[in-house]
Amino acid sequence: MKMFKAIAISAVMLTGVSTAFAANPFDVMGGINSLDQIGNARYATVLTVNDAEARTLSFDNDVASVQQRIKNNQFLLRSISDQGFTVDQIVGIEAGGGASVTLFAL
């Protein structure tokens, strides 16, 4: 009975860890697709990140490329400034498709 209980607890813990990693907004595999979607985006949600999160984003996001592409999109520029940020503060992007992207700022 104790063996079954240990297996059940381990399975629940692994499921929780898997769910936590799946919900991670700092997915380092989607940067290329996200860069391509900057040109189509019409709205951005800007979230602030700390230095450690910004370093994680840098693995997947070339900050200069992200900022340059945002500068070429007047809709995103307006959306960023309406939320109190500047393009120079943006350090990463996550795009799930559609007309909206999530930008990360320091």
N, C-alpha and C positions, 0 to 999 in steps of 0.2 A: 504494500500500500504506500509506503514511504517513497519507493522508487517511482510509482505512478505520479505521486504528488510533485516530486522533483522535476519530472519530465513536463508535467503540465505547467508548472511555474516557469520553467525555462522557455517553453513555447510562447507563453504570454509575454515574457520579457523580450524575446526576439521580435515578436510582432510589434511591440511598442517601439523598439529601436528602429525597425524598418519603416514604420509610419513616420517617425521623427525625421529620418533622413529623406523620405519622399517629400515631406513638406518643407524642405530646406529651400529658401528663396535664392540662396547663393549657389545654384547649380552651375558647376564649371564646365558643363558640356553644351550649353545652349547659346554661347556667345556669338557664333557666326550667324545663326538664324536671327538672333536679336538685332545684330547690326543691320542686316538686310531689311528688317521691319521698321527701322527708324524713319525711313523715307515715307512709309505709308501711314505712320501713326499721326493721329490728330489730337490726342490728349495723353498726358503723362501724370502718373501719381509719383510724387517724389518722397522717398523714405530716407531718413538719415541713418548712417552706419558709423561704427567706430573704426579705429585704425586697423584692428585685426580683421574685421569684416571687409574693409577696403582692400587689404592685402589678399584675401581670398578671392575677391572679385577680380583682382588684377591678373590672376591666372587665366581668366577667360575673357576679359575685356581689356582691349587696348584703349586706355583712357583718352589718348589724343584722337583716335579714330571715332570713338563715341562722341566726344565733344564736337569734333568737326562735322559729323553727320547731323548732330542736333542743331548746329549753327545754320545748316542748310534747310532746316524745316521750321518755317515761321510759326506753325501751330504749336510745336513743342517749345519753342522759345517763349511764346506767350504763356503757355501752361506752366512752365517752370517759374517764370517771373511772377505769375499770379500767386504762386505758393511761397514766394519769398526767397527763392534761390536764384543763383546765377549758373551759367553753363560751366564756369570754371570750378564749381563745387561738385559737379557730377563725376562719379568715379566708376559707374557701372550701370548696366541695363539688364532687364529681364523682360522678354516679350513673349506673350502667350498666343499671339495672333490677334487679328482684328485691328481696330483703330486706336487701341490704348496700350501703353507700355508702362512698366515700372522702372523708374530711375532711382539710383542710389547716390546720395550726396554726403559729403563729409561736413 
